[in-house]
Amino acid sequence: MTANDFNDRIRFGSLYEVYGALLTKKQQQCLELYFCEDYSLAEIADEMQVSRQAIHDLLKRVEQALEHYESILGFLRRHEETRRLTQEAAEILRSAETKQDFRRLGRVREILGQLDGIA
């Protein structure tokens, strides 16, 4: 598995965490087996009594659906941006508190304003 494949798999899993409730029970079952139980496509096909190709196609359709939900709703993007800004603010606070750097504390205020706009 390449780094890109690994990142794609992580993104797919993150999208499933956010939008999984919008999927059908069959789609949810397939993704639970794939991500949580680490089943292969063949094992999922046996479990669900369909062909391996059907599982492959189902996963591709679900991935497209999840990306579509994200393009419309943007929950994952906003969550990632919130996490990034929170980490940046925490690091600035740690640094500024020890140095009594009031200019950097102003940056924390800016970040908090951005976070307020995201929420």
Biopython code that builds the backbone (N, CA, C, O; Angstrom):
import numpy as np
from Bio.PDB.StructureBuilder import StructureBuilder

atoms = [
    (1, "MET", "N", (0.855, -1.178, 0.000)),
    (1, "MET", "CA", (0.000, 0.000, 0.000)),
    (1, "MET", "C", (0.901, 1.242, 0.000)),
    (1, "MET", "O", (1.786, 1.373, 0.846)),
    (2, "THR", "N", (0.673, 2.131, -0.937)),
    (2, "THR", "CA", (1.463, 3.361, -1.007)),
    (2, "THR", "C", (0.931, 4.372, 0.010)),
    (2, "THR", "O", (-0.157, 4.208, 0.561)),
    (3, "ALA", "N", (1.716, 5.408, 0.242)),
    (3, "ALA", "CA", (1.296, 6.459, 1.177)),
    (3, "ALA", "C", (0.003, 7.102, 0.706)),
    (3, "ALA", "O", (-0.866, 7.433, 1.513)),
    (4, "ASN", "N", (-0.120, 7.279, -0.614)),
    (4, "ASN", "CA", (-1.333, 7.880, -1.163)),
    (4, "ASN", "C", (-2.538, 6.973, -0.920)),
    (4, "ASN", "O", (-3.607, 7.453, -0.541)),
    (5, "ASP", "N", (-2.374, 5.657, -1.136)),
    (5, "ASP", "CA", (-3.455, 4.712, -0.868)),
    (5, "ASP", "C", (-3.850, 4.764, 0.604)),
    (5, "ASP", "O", (-5.032, 4.742, 0.946)),
    (6, "PHE", "N", (-2.848, 4.831, 1.459)),
    (6, "PHE", "CA", (-3.087, 4.884, 2.896)),
    (6, "PHE", "C", (-3.872, 6.142, 3.256)),
    (6, "PHE", "O", (-4.834, 6.073, 4.021)),
    (7, "ASN", "N", (-3.472, 7.289, 2.713)),
    (7, "ASN", "CA", (-4.183, 8.546, 2.973)),
    (7, "ASN", "C", (-5.605, 8.501, 2.432)),
    (7, "ASN", "O", (-6.531, 9.006, 3.067)),
    (8, "ASP", "N", (-5.782, 7.893, 1.255)),
    (8, "ASP", "CA", (-7.125, 7.753, 0.687)),
    (8, "ASP", "C", (-8.005, 6.903, 1.593)),
    (8, "ASP", "O", (-9.178, 7.212, 1.803)),
    (9, "ARG", "N", (-7.434, 5.838, 2.123)),
    (9, "ARG", "CA", (-8.192, 4.950, 3.008)),
    (9, "ARG", "C", (-8.575, 5.678, 4.303)),
    (9, "ARG", "O", (-9.686, 5.519, 4.810)),
    (10, "ILE", "N", (-7.651, 6.469, 4.824)),
    (10, "ILE", "CA", (-7.950, 7.244, 6.034)),
    (10, "ILE", "C", (-9.066, 8.249, 5.750)),
    (10, "ILE", "O", (-9.981, 8.406, 6.558)),
    (11, "ARG", "N", (-8.990, 8.925, 4.609)),
    (11, "ARG", "CA", (-10.031, 9.895, 4.253)),
    (11, "ARG", "C", (-11.383, 9.202, 4.101)),
    (11, "ARG", "O", (-12.400, 9.699, 4.585)),
    (12, "PHE", "N", (-11.389, 8.051, 3.425)),
    (12, "PHE", "CA", (-12.618, 7.288, 3.228)),
    (12, "PHE", "C", (-13.217, 6.923, 4.591)),
    (12, "PHE", "O", (-14.423, 7.052, 4.797)),
    (13, "GLY", "N", (-12.378, 6.472, 5.505)),
    (13, "GLY", "CA", (-12.847, 6.136, 6.845)),
    (13, "GLY", "C", (-13.380, 7.346, 7.592)),
    (13, "GLY", "O", (-14.383, 7.253, 8.299)),
    (14, "SER", "N", (-12.712, 8.478, 7.438)),
    (14, "SER", "CA", (-13.170, 9.714, 8.088)),
    (14, "SER", "C", (-14.510, 10.162, 7.524)),
    (14, "SER", "O", (-15.398, 10.581, 8.267)),
    (15, "LEU", "N", (-14.650, 10.071, 6.209)),
    (15, "LEU", "CA", (-15.932, 10.423, 5.590)),
    (15, "LEU", "C", (-17.039, 9.503, 6.095)),
    (15, "LEU", "O", (-18.164, 9.941, 6.334)),
    (16, "TYR", "N", (-16.707, 8.226, 6.253)),
    (16, "TYR", "CA", (-17.697, 7.272, 6.763)),
    (16, "TYR", "C", (-18.103, 7.632, 8.191)),
    (16, "TYR", "O", (-19.283, 7.555, 8.533)),
    (17, "GLU", "N", (-17.151, 8.019, 9.019)),
    (17, "GLU", "CA", (-17.474, 8.423, 10.393)),
    (17, "GLU", "C", (-18.452, 9.587, 10.407)),
    (17, "GLU", "O", (-19.377, 9.621, 11.219)),
    (18, "VAL", "N", (-18.243, 10.543, 9.504)),
    (18, "VAL", "CA", (-19.067, 11.749, 9.484)),
    (18, "VAL", "C", (-20.429, 11.499, 8.834)),
    (18, "VAL", "O", (-21.456, 11.930, 9.358)),
    (19, "TYR", "N", (-20.438, 10.811, 7.709)),
    (19, "TYR", "CA", (-21.660, 10.683, 6.904)),
    (19, "TYR", "C", (-22.240, 9.273, 6.858)),
    (19, "TYR", "O", (-23.196, 9.032, 6.121)),
    (20, "GLY", "N", (-21.691, 8.346, 7.620)),
    (20, "GLY", "CA", (-22.130, 6.951, 7.566)),
    (20, "GLY", "C", (-23.614, 6.758, 7.803)),
    (20, "GLY", "O", (-24.224, 5.862, 7.219)),
    (21, "ALA", "N", (-24.201, 7.582, 8.648)),
    (21, "ALA", "CA", (-25.629, 7.448, 8.954)),
    (21, "ALA", "C", (-26.511, 7.723, 7.735)),
    (21, "ALA", "O", (-27.683, 7.346, 7.722)),
    (22, "LEU", "N", (-25.961, 8.373, 6.720)),
    (22, "LEU", "CA", (-26.735, 8.672, 5.513)),
    (22, "LEU", "C", (-26.763, 7.494, 4.539)),
    (22, "LEU", "O", (-27.492, 7.524, 3.548)),
    (23, "LEU", "N", (-25.977, 6.466, 4.817)),
    (23, "LEU", "CA", (-25.890, 5.308, 3.930)),
    (23, "LEU", "C", (-26.950, 4.274, 4.289)),
    (23, "LEU", "O", (-27.511, 4.291, 5.384)),
    (24, "THR", "N", (-27.213, 3.368, 3.341)),
    (24, "THR", "CA", (-28.146, 2.275, 3.602)),
    (24, "THR", "C", (-27.514, 1.287, 4.576)),
    (24, "THR", "O", (-26.304, 1.314, 4.797)),
    (25, "LYS", "N", (-28.329, 0.422, 5.152)),
    (25, "LYS", "CA", (-27.817, -0.596, 6.080)),
    (25, "LYS", "C", (-26.811, -1.511, 5.382)),
    (25, "LYS", "O", (-25.794, -1.879, 5.970)),
    (26, "LYS", "N", (-27.087, -1.875, 4.140)),
    (26, "LYS", "CA", (-26.174, -2.741, 3.387)),
    (26, "LYS", "C", (-24.823, -2.047, 3.176)),
    (26, "LYS", "O", (-23.771, -2.664, 3.339)),
    (27, "GLN", "N", (-24.860, -0.779, 2.816)),
    (27, "GLN", "CA", (-23.624, -0.019, 2.627)),
    (27, "GLN", "C", (-22.862, 0.098, 3.945)),
    (27, "GLN", "O", (-21.640, -0.050, 3.977)),
    (28, "GLN", "N", (-23.584, 0.362, 5.025)),
    (28, "GLN", "CA", (-22.952, 0.460, 6.338)),
    (28, "GLN", "C", (-22.311, -0.862, 6.739)),
    (28, "GLN", "O", (-21.191, -0.885, 7.250)),
    (29, "GLN", "N", (-23.024, -1.967, 6.506)),
    (29, "GLN", "CA", (-22.492, -3.286, 6.847)),
    (29, "GLN", "C", (-21.202, -3.558, 6.081)),
    (29, "GLN", "O", (-20.221, -4.037, 6.650)),
    (30, "CYS", "N", (-21.211, -3.252, 4.797)),
    (30, "CYS", "CA", (-20.036, -3.469, 3.958)),
    (30, "CYS", "C", (-18.851, -2.651, 4.473)),
    (30, "CYS", "O", (-17.739, -3.169, 4.578)),
    (31, "LEU", "N", (-19.081, -1.393, 4.789)),
    (31, "LEU", "CA", (-17.993, -0.539, 5.266)),
    (31, "LEU", "C", (-17.516, -0.932, 6.662)),
    (31, "LEU", "O", (-16.328, -0.817, 6.966)),
    (32, "GLU", "N", (-18.423, -1.392, 7.503)),
    (32, "GLU", "CA", (-18.014, -1.874, 8.826)),
    (32, "GLU", "C", (-17.084, -3.075, 8.684)),
    (32, "GLU", "O", (-16.065, -3.161, 9.370)),
    (33, "LEU", "N", (-17.434, -3.992, 7.801)),
    (33, "LEU", "CA", (-16.577, -5.159, 7.577)),
    (33, "LEU", "C", (-15.238, -4.737, 6.983)),
    (33, "LEU", "O", (-14.191, -5.271, 7.349)),
    (34, "TYR", "N", (-15.278, -3.789, 6.077)),
    (34, "TYR", "CA", (-14.069, -3.356, 5.379)),
    (34, "TYR", "C", (-13.122, -2.591, 6.303)),
    (34, "TYR", "O", (-11.924, -2.873, 6.334)),
    (35, "PHE", "N", (-13.652, -1.625, 7.053)),
    (35, "PHE", "CA", (-12.803, -0.777, 7.886)),
    (35, "PHE", "C", (-12.601, -1.320, 9.295)),
    (35, "PHE", "O", (-11.470, -1.396, 9.775)),
    (36, "CYS", "N", (-13.667, -1.688, 9.946)),
    (36, "CYS", "CA", (-13.563, -2.084, 11.357)),
    (36, "CYS", "C", (-13.051, -3.511, 11.527)),
    (36, "CYS", "O", (-12.226, -3.785, 12.399)),
    (37, "GLU", "N", (-13.542, -4.407, 10.694)),
    (37, "GLU", "CA", (-13.148, -5.809, 10.812)),
    (37, "GLU", "C", (-11.973, -6.160, 9.909)),
    (37, "GLU", "O", (-11.424, -7.258, 10.002)),
    (38, "ASP", "N", (-11.585, -5.232, 9.036)),
    (38, "ASP", "CA", (-10.452, -5.418, 8.120)),
    (38, "ASP", "C", (-10.624, -6.643, 7.224)),
    (38, "ASP", "O", (-9.666, -7.364, 6.946)),
    (39, "TYR", "N", (-11.866, -6.867, 6.776)),
    (39, "TYR", "CA", (-12.136, -7.971, 5.855)),
    (39, "TYR", "C", (-11.615, -7.612, 4.470)),
    (39, "TYR", "O", (-11.573, -6.441, 4.092)),
    (40, "SER", "N", (-11.225, -8.622, 3.729)),
    (40, "SER", "CA", (-10.873, -8.427, 2.322)),
    (40, "SER", "C", (-12.166, -8.342, 1.516)),
    (40, "SER", "O", (-13.246, -8.639, 2.027)),
    (41, "LEU", "N", (-12.047, -7.936, 0.257)),
    (41, "LEU", "CA", (-13.237, -7.881, -0.600)),
    (41, "LEU", "C", (-13.862, -9.265, -0.735)),
    (41, "LEU", "O", (-15.085, -9.400, -0.713)),
    (42, "ALA", "N", (-13.028, -10.291, -0.875)),
    (42, "ALA", "CA", (-13.533, -11.663, -1.011)),
    (42, "ALA", "C", (-14.272, -12.102, 0.256)),
    (42, "ALA", "O", (-15.314, -12.751, 0.175)),
    (43, "GLU", "N", (-13.734, -11.747, 1.418)),
    (43, "GLU", "CA", (-14.388, -12.120, 2.678)),
    (43, "GLU", "C", (-15.726, -11.401, 2.837)),
    (43, "GLU", "O", (-16.700, -11.986, 3.313)),
    (44, "ILE", "N", (-15.767, -10.152, 2.444)),
    (44, "ILE", "CA", (-17.029, -9.401, 2.511)),
    (44, "ILE", "C", (-18.038, -10.012, 1.548)),
    (44, "ILE", "O", (-19.213, -10.164, 1.880)),
    (45, "ALA", "N", (-17.573, -10.359, 0.354)),
    (45, "ALA", "CA", (-18.454, -10.980, -0.641)),
    (45, "ALA", "C", (-19.047, -12.272, -0.098)),
    (45, "ALA", "O", (-20.241, -12.517, -0.264)),
    (46, "ASP", "N", (-18.232, -13.104, 0.549)),
    (46, "ASP", "CA", (-18.738, -14.344, 1.149)),
    (46, "ASP", "C", (-19.765, -14.041, 2.229)),
    (46, "ASP", "O", (-20.825, -14.664, 2.279)),
    (47, "GLU", "N", (-19.452, -13.095, 3.080)),
    (47, "GLU", "CA", (-20.336, -12.729, 4.189)),
    (47, "GLU", "C", (-21.685, -12.208, 3.681)),
    (47, "GLU", "O", (-22.736, -12.536, 4.232)),
    (48, "MET", "N", (-21.640, -11.396, 2.630)),
    (48, "MET", "CA", (-22.864, -10.775, 2.121)),
    (48, "MET", "C", (-23.500, -11.566, 0.982)),
    (48, "MET", "O", (-24.540, -11.174, 0.452)),
    (49, "GLN", "N", (-22.876, -12.675, 0.609)),
    (49, "GLN", "CA", (-23.377, -13.586, -0.424)),
    (49, "GLN", "C", (-23.567, -12.895, -1.771)),
    (49, "GLN", "O", (-24.605, -13.021, -2.420)),
    (50, "VAL", "N", (-22.530, -12.164, -2.166)),
    (50, "VAL", "CA", (-22.493, -11.533, -3.487)),
    (50, "VAL", "C", (-21.094, -11.743, -4.058)),
    (50, "VAL", "O", (-20.234, -12.334, -3.405)),
    (51, "SER", "N", (-20.874, -11.264, -5.263)),
    (51, "SER", "CA", (-19.554, -11.426, -5.882)),
    (51, "SER", "C", (-18.566, -10.395, -5.336)),
    (51, "SER", "O", (-18.952, -9.361, -4.792)),
    (52, "ARG", "N", (-17.301, -10.705, -5.495)),
    (52, "ARG", "CA", (-16.241, -9.776, -5.101)),
    (52, "ARG", "C", (-16.367, -8.482, -5.899)),
    (52, "ARG", "O", (-16.156, -7.391, -5.368)),
    (53, "GLN", "N", (-16.715, -8.614, -7.185)),
    (53, "GLN", "CA", (-16.885, -7.440, -8.043)),
    (53, "GLN", "C", (-18.023, -6.550, -7.538)),
    (53, "GLN", "O", (-17.931, -5.324, -7.596)),
    (54, "ALA", "N", (-19.090, -7.171, -7.046)),
    (54, "ALA", "CA", (-20.213, -6.398, -6.510)),
    (54, "ALA", "C", (-19.770, -5.573, -5.298)),
    (54, "ALA", "O", (-20.189, -4.427, -5.135)),
    (55, "ILE", "N", (-18.930, -6.155, -4.460)),
    (55, "ILE", "CA", (-18.416, -5.428, -3.291)),
    (55, "ILE", "C", (-17.506, -4.291, -3.737)),
    (55, "ILE", "O", (-17.589, -3.179, -3.214)),
    (56, "HIS", "N", (-16.641, -4.571, -4.700)),
    (56, "HIS", "CA", (-15.751, -3.532, -5.238)),
    (56, "HIS", "C", (-16.572, -2.361, -5.778)),
    (56, "HIS", "O", (-16.285, -1.202, -5.480)),
    (57, "ASP", "N", (-17.591, -2.675, -6.573)),
    (57, "ASP", "CA", (-18.453, -1.636, -7.142)),
    (57, "ASP", "C", (-19.200, -0.868, -6.048)),
    (57, "ASP", "O", (-19.333, 0.354, -6.114)),
    (58, "LEU", "N", (-19.682, -1.601, -5.045)),
    (58, "LEU", "CA", (-20.396, -0.965, -3.940)),
    (58, "LEU", "C", (-19.483, 0.019, -3.206)),
    (58, "LEU", "O", (-19.893, 1.137, -2.895)),
    (59, "LEU", "N", (-18.257, -0.397, -2.933)),
    (59, "LEU", "CA", (-17.314, 0.490, -2.247)),
    (59, "LEU", "C", (-17.024, 1.744, -3.072)),
    (59, "LEU", "O", (-16.931, 2.840, -2.519)),
    (60, "LYS", "N", (-16.882, 1.593, -4.380)),
    (60, "LYS", "CA", (-16.633, 2.756, -5.249)),
    (60, "LYS", "C", (-17.829, 3.710, -5.240)),
    (60, "LYS", "O", (-17.657, 4.926, -5.163)),
    (61, "ARG", "N", (-19.044, 3.151, -5.321)),
    (61, "ARG", "CA", (-20.249, 3.993, -5.302)),
    (61, "ARG", "C", (-20.390, 4.720, -3.964)),
    (61, "ARG", "O", (-20.740, 5.900, -3.916)),
    (62, "VAL", "N", (-20.113, 3.997, -2.885)),
    (62, "VAL", "CA", (-20.217, 4.599, -1.557)),
    (62, "VAL", "C", (-19.179, 5.712, -1.400)),
    (62, "VAL", "O", (-19.479, 6.773, -0.852)),
    (63, "GLU", "N", (-17.961, 5.467, -1.880)),
    (63, "GLU", "CA", (-16.924, 6.497, -1.802)),
    (63, "GLU", "C", (-17.364, 7.756, -2.549)),
    (63, "GLU", "O", (-17.174, 8.870, -2.062)),
    (64, "GLN", "N", (-17.949, 7.574, -3.727)),
    (64, "GLN", "CA", (-18.440, 8.722, -4.495)),
    (64, "GLN", "C", (-19.565, 9.441, -3.751)),
    (64, "GLN", "O", (-19.620, 10.671, -3.732)),
    (65, "ALA", "N", (-20.459, 8.665, -3.141)),
    (65, "ALA", "CA", (-21.568, 9.267, -2.392)),
    (65, "ALA", "C", (-21.044, 10.068, -1.201)),
    (65, "ALA", "O", (-21.511, 11.177, -0.940)),
    (66, "LEU", "N", (-20.073, 9.504, -0.479)),
    (66, "LEU", "CA", (-19.514, 10.201, 0.680)),
    (66, "LEU", "C", (-18.799, 11.485, 0.261)),
    (66, "LEU", "O", (-18.923, 12.511, 0.930)),
    (67, "GLU", "N", (-18.055, 11.430, -0.837)),
    (67, "GLU", "CA", (-17.388, 12.640, -1.347)),
    (67, "GLU", "C", (-18.427, 13.679, -1.776)),
    (67, "GLU", "O", (-18.222, 14.879, -1.594)),
    (68, "HIS", "N", (-19.539, 13.214, -2.344)),
    (68, "HIS", "CA", (-20.617, 14.126, -2.742)),
    (68, "HIS", "C", (-21.212, 14.816, -1.508)),
    (68, "HIS", "O", (-21.418, 16.030, -1.510)),
    (69, "TYR", "N", (-21.485, 14.037, -0.457)),
    (69, "TYR", "CA", (-22.009, 14.628, 0.776)),
    (69, "TYR", "C", (-21.040, 15.678, 1.320)),
    (69, "TYR", "O", (-21.456, 16.755, 1.745)),
    (70, "GLU", "N", (-19.742, 15.353, 1.302)),
    (70, "GLU", "CA", (-18.736, 16.286, 1.816)),
    (70, "GLU", "C", (-18.683, 17.547, 0.963)),
    (70, "GLU", "O", (-18.527, 18.646, 1.495)),
    (71, "SER", "N", (-18.813, 17.401, -0.364)),
    (71, "SER", "CA", (-18.749, 18.582, -1.233)),
    (71, "SER", "C", (-19.921, 19.525, -0.974)),
    (71, "SER", "O", (-19.797, 20.738, -1.147)),
    (72, "ILE", "N", (-21.040, 18.974, -0.567)),
    (72, "ILE", "CA", (-22.219, 19.794, -0.295)),
    (72, "ILE", "C", (-22.201, 20.337, 1.135)),
    (72, "ILE", "O", (-22.437, 21.525, 1.355)),
    (73, "LEU", "N", (-21.922, 19.470, 2.100)),
    (73, "LEU", "CA", (-22.046, 19.843, 3.508)),
    (73, "LEU", "C", (-20.744, 20.342, 4.134)),
    (73, "LEU", "O", (-20.772, 21.245, 4.970)),
    (74, "GLY", "N", (-19.624, 19.780, 3.749)),
    (74, "GLY", "CA", (-18.320, 20.239, 4.220)),
    (74, "GLY", "C", (-18.024, 20.036, 5.693)),
    (74, "GLY", "O", (-17.187, 20.746, 6.251)),
    (75, "PHE", "N", (-18.691, 19.080, 6.340)),
    (75, "PHE", "CA", (-18.456, 18.867, 7.771)),
    (75, "PHE", "C", (-17.023, 18.431, 8.067)),
    (75, "PHE", "O", (-16.413, 18.928, 9.014)),
    (76, "LEU", "N", (-16.486, 17.521, 7.280)),
    (76, "LEU", "CA", (-15.128, 17.030, 7.524)),
    (76, "LEU", "C", (-14.107, 18.152, 7.334)),
    (76, "LEU", "O", (-13.185, 18.299, 8.136)),
    (77, "ARG", "N", (-14.273, 18.934, 6.280)),
    (77, "ARG", "CA", (-13.362, 20.056, 6.026)),
    (77, "ARG", "C", (-13.383, 21.037, 7.195)),
    (77, "ARG", "O", (-12.332, 21.475, 7.662)),
    (78, "ARG", "N", (-14.579, 21.381, 7.664)),
    (78, "ARG", "CA", (-14.688, 22.317, 8.793)),
    (78, "ARG", "C", (-14.086, 21.722, 10.060)),
    (78, "ARG", "O", (-13.451, 22.430, 10.842)),
    (79, "HIS", "N", (-14.285, 20.429, 10.263)),
    (79, "HIS", "CA", (-13.713, 19.768, 11.438)),
    (79, "HIS", "C", (-12.187, 19.807, 11.388)),
    (79, "HIS", "O", (-11.536, 20.111, 12.387)),
    (80, "GLU", "N", (-11.622, 19.497, 10.221)),
    (80, "GLU", "CA", (-10.165, 19.507, 10.073)),
    (80, "GLU", "C", (-9.601, 20.915, 10.255)),
    (80, "GLU", "O", (-8.548, 21.084, 10.870)),
    (81, "GLU", "N", (-10.285, 21.918, 9.729)),
    (81, "GLU", "CA", (-9.836, 23.307, 9.879)),
    (81, "GLU", "C", (-9.924, 23.744, 11.345)),
    (81, "GLU", "O", (-9.034, 24.432, 11.846)),
    (82, "THR", "N", (-10.985, 23.346, 12.019)),
    (82, "THR", "CA", (-11.128, 23.663, 13.439)),
    (82, "THR", "C", (-10.007, 23.024, 14.246)),
    (82, "THR", "O", (-9.421, 23.664, 15.120)),
    (83, "ARG", "N", (-9.712, 21.767, 13.954)),
    (83, "ARG", "CA", (-8.637, 21.070, 14.667)),
    (83, "ARG", "C", (-7.285, 21.746, 14.411)),
    (83, "ARG", "O", (-6.491, 21.921, 15.337)),
    (84, "ARG", "N", (-7.026, 22.124, 13.160)),
    (84, "ARG", "CA", (-5.763, 22.778, 12.819)),
    (84, "ARG", "C", (-5.620, 24.108, 13.557)),
    (84, "ARG", "O", (-4.569, 24.396, 14.130)),
    (85, "LEU", "N", (-6.676, 24.914, 13.541)),
    (85, "LEU", "CA", (-6.629, 26.215, 14.212)),
    (85, "LEU", "C", (-6.504, 26.065, 15.728)),
    (85, "LEU", "O", (-5.807, 26.846, 16.376)),
    (86, "THR", "N", (-7.170, 25.074, 16.285)),
    (86, "THR", "CA", (-7.076, 24.827, 17.722)),
    (86, "THR", "C", (-5.657, 24.443, 18.113)),
    (86, "THR", "O", (-5.131, 24.924, 19.117)),
    (87, "GLN", "N", (-5.039, 23.577, 17.319)),
    (87, "GLN", "CA", (-3.652, 23.184, 17.591)),
    (87, "GLN", "C", (-2.712, 24.383, 17.479)),
    (87, "GLN", "O", (-1.809, 24.549, 18.298)),
    (88, "GLU", "N", (-2.929, 25.213, 16.464)),
    (88, "GLU", "CA", (-2.090, 26.402, 16.296)),
    (88, "GLU", "C", (-2.241, 27.343, 17.489)),
    (88, "GLU", "O", (-1.252, 27.858, 18.009)),
    (89, "ALA", "N", (-3.481, 27.563, 17.919)),
    (89, "ALA", "CA", (-3.724, 28.455, 19.057)),
    (89, "ALA", "C", (-3.088, 27.905, 20.328)),
    (89, "ALA", "O", (-2.508, 28.661, 21.108)),
    (90, "ALA", "N", (-3.190, 26.609, 20.542)),
    (90, "ALA", "CA", (-2.605, 26.002, 21.742)),
    (90, "ALA", "C", (-1.086, 26.153, 21.743)),
    (90, "ALA", "O", (-0.492, 26.446, 22.780)),
    (91, "GLU", "N", (-0.462, 25.956, 20.590)),
    (91, "GLU", "CA", (0.990, 26.096, 20.492)),
    (91, "GLU", "C", (1.419, 27.544, 20.736)),
    (91, "GLU", "O", (2.402, 27.793, 21.434)),
    (92, "ILE", "N", (0.691, 28.487, 20.167)),
    (92, "ILE", "CA", (1.005, 29.905, 20.383)),
    (92, "ILE", "C", (0.858, 30.256, 21.861)),
    (92, "ILE", "O", (1.700, 30.957, 22.423)),
    (93, "LEU", "N", (-0.204, 29.774, 22.483)),
    (93, "LEU", "CA", (-0.399, 30.059, 23.910)),
    (93, "LEU", "C", (0.752, 29.518, 24.749)),
    (93, "LEU", "O", (1.257, 30.209, 25.634)),
    (94, "ARG", "N", (1.168, 28.284, 24.473)),
    (94, "ARG", "CA", (2.285, 27.704, 25.228)),
    (94, "ARG", "C", (3.538, 28.562, 25.078)),
    (94, "ARG", "O", (4.235, 28.853, 26.050)),
    (95, "SER", "N", (3.804, 28.955, 23.846)),
    (95, "SER", "CA", (5.002, 29.746, 23.567)),
    (95, "SER", "C", (4.901, 31.155, 24.155)),
    (95, "SER", "O", (5.849, 31.649, 24.766)),
    (96, "ALA", "N", (3.761, 31.789, 23.969)),
    (96, "ALA", "CA", (3.590, 33.183, 24.394)),
    (96, "ALA", "C", (3.545, 33.324, 25.909)),
    (96, "ALA", "O", (4.029, 34.315, 26.458)),
    (97, "GLU", "N", (2.968, 32.340, 26.584)),
    (97, "GLU", "CA", (2.880, 32.423, 28.042)),
    (97, "GLU", "C", (4.263, 32.425, 28.678)),
    (97, "GLU", "O", (4.504, 33.147, 29.645)),
    (98, "THR", "N", (5.157, 31.630, 28.143)),
    (98, "THR", "CA", (6.496, 31.558, 28.739)),
    (98, "THR", "C", (7.315, 32.802, 28.422)),
    (98, "THR", "O", (8.203, 33.173, 29.190)),
    (99, "LYS", "N", (7.022, 33.447, 27.297)),
    (99, "LYS", "CA", (7.804, 34.614, 26.882)),
    (99, "LYS", "C", (7.082, 35.932, 27.143)),
    (99, "LYS", "O", (7.638, 37.003, 26.899)),
    (100, "GLN", "N", (5.856, 35.862, 27.633)),
    (100, "GLN", "CA", (5.007, 37.036, 27.808)),
    (100, "GLN", "C", (4.956, 37.854, 26.513)),
    (100, "GLN", "O", (5.155, 39.069, 26.512)),
    (101, "ASP", "N", (4.687, 37.154, 25.428)),
    (101, "ASP", "CA", (4.657, 37.747, 24.087)),
    (101, "ASP", "C", (3.213, 38.138, 23.761)),
    (101, "ASP", "O", (2.432, 37.304, 23.302)),
    (102, "PHE", "N", (2.866, 39.382, 23.994)),
    (102, "PHE", "CA", (1.486, 39.831, 23.831)),
    (102, "PHE", "C", (1.072, 39.937, 22.364)),
    (102, "PHE", "O", (-0.113, 39.831, 22.049)),
    (103, "ARG", "N", (2.031, 40.143, 21.466)),
    (103, "ARG", "CA", (1.718, 40.177, 20.038)),
    (103, "ARG", "C", (1.184, 38.810, 19.591)),
    (103, "ARG", "O", (0.216, 38.730, 18.835)),
    (104, "ARG", "N", (1.816, 37.755, 20.060)),
    (104, "ARG", "CA", (1.378, 36.408, 19.688)),
    (104, "ARG", "C", (0.030, 36.076, 20.316)),
    (104, "ARG", "O", (-0.752, 35.316, 19.744)),
    (105, "LEU", "N", (-0.242, 36.629, 21.467)),
    (105, "LEU", "CA", (-1.552, 36.412, 22.073)),
    (105, "LEU", "C", (-2.644, 37.059, 21.222)),
    (105, "LEU", "O", (-3.776, 36.576, 21.189)),
    (106, "GLY", "N", (-2.304, 38.151, 20.537)),
    (106, "GLY", "CA", (-3.250, 38.757, 19.597)),
    (106, "GLY", "C", (-3.590, 37.798, 18.471)),
    (106, "GLY", "O", (-4.728, 37.765, 18.005)),
    (107, "ARG", "N", (-2.607, 37.013, 18.028)),
    (107, "ARG", "CA", (-2.856, 36.005, 16.983)),
    (107, "ARG", "C", (-3.838, 34.949, 17.489)),
    (107, "ARG", "O", (-4.671, 34.460, 16.725)),
    (108, "VAL", "N", (-3.746, 34.599, 18.763)),
    (108, "VAL", "CA", (-4.695, 33.638, 19.334)),
    (108, "VAL", "C", (-6.105, 34.210, 19.263)),
    (108, "VAL", "O", (-7.054, 33.485, 18.963)),
    (109, "ARG", "N", (-6.248, 35.499, 19.536)),
    (109, "ARG", "CA", (-7.570, 36.129, 19.419)),
    (109, "ARG", "C", (-8.100, 36.021, 17.989)),
    (109, "ARG", "O", (-9.282, 35.751, 17.779)),
    (110, "GLU", "N", (-7.213, 36.233, 17.001)),
    (110, "GLU", "CA", (-7.611, 36.102, 15.594)),
    (110, "GLU", "C", (-8.075, 34.682, 15.294)),
    (110, "GLU", "O", (-9.100, 34.483, 14.641)),
    (111, "ILE", "N", (-7.328, 33.707, 15.766)),
    (111, "ILE", "CA", (-7.685, 32.303, 15.529)),
    (111, "ILE", "C", (-9.029, 31.986, 16.163)),
    (111, "ILE", "O", (-9.864, 31.320, 15.552)),
    (112, "LEU", "N", (-9.239, 32.455, 17.374)),
    (112, "LEU", "CA", (-10.523, 32.211, 18.034)),
    (112, "LEU", "C", (-11.666, 32.847, 17.248)),
    (112, "LEU", "O", (-12.761, 32.287, 17.185)),
    (113, "GLY", "N", (-11.422, 34.002, 16.655)),
    (113, "GLY", "CA", (-12.430, 34.619, 15.794)),
    (113, "GLY", "C", (-12.717, 33.771, 14.569)),
    (113, "GLY", "O", (-13.868, 33.637, 14.155)),
    (114, "GLN", "N", (-11.666, 33.196, 13.987)),
    (114, "GLN", "CA", (-11.851, 32.307, 12.841)),
    (114, "GLN", "C", (-12.640, 31.066, 13.246)),
    (114, "GLN", "O", (-13.528, 30.624, 12.518)),
    (115, "LEU", "N", (-12.314, 30.511, 14.401)),
    (115, "LEU", "CA", (-13.037, 29.335, 14.882)),
    (115, "LEU", "C", (-14.505, 29.655, 15.095)),
    (115, "LEU", "O", (-15.371, 28.830, 14.804)),
    (116, "ASP", "N", (-14.788, 30.838, 15.596)),
    (116, "ASP", "CA", (-16.173, 31.250, 15.796)),
    (116, "ASP", "C", (-16.900, 31.313, 14.458)),
    (116, "ASP", "O", (-18.082, 30.978, 14.374)),
    (117, "GLY", "N", (-16.196, 31.740, 13.414)),
    (117, "GLY", "CA", (-16.790, 31.807, 12.084)),
    (117, "GLY", "C", (-17.018, 30.447, 11.456)),
    (117, "GLY", "O", (-17.922, 30.295, 10.634)),
    (118, "ILE", "N", (-16.219, 29.455, 11.825)),
    (118, "ILE", "CA", (-16.365, 28.100, 11.281)),
    (118, "ILE", "C", (-17.555, 27.400, 11.903)),
    (118, "ILE", "O", (-18.294, 26.698, 11.213)),
    (119, "ALA", "N", (-17.747, 27.584, 13.195)),
    (119, "ALA", "CA", (-18.787, 26.864, 13.935)),
    (119, "ALA", "C", (-20.160, 27.268, 13.564)),
    (119, "ALA", "O", (-21.128, 26.740, 14.111)),
]
sb = StructureBuilder()
sb.init_structure("model")
sb.init_model(0)
sb.init_chain("A")
sb.init_seg("    ")
for serial, (resi, resn, name, xyz) in enumerate(atoms, 1):
    if name == "N":
        sb.init_residue(resn, " ", resi, " ")
    sb.init_atom(name, np.array(xyz, "f"), 0.0, 1.0, " ", f" {name:<3s}", serial, name[0])
structure = sb.get_structure()
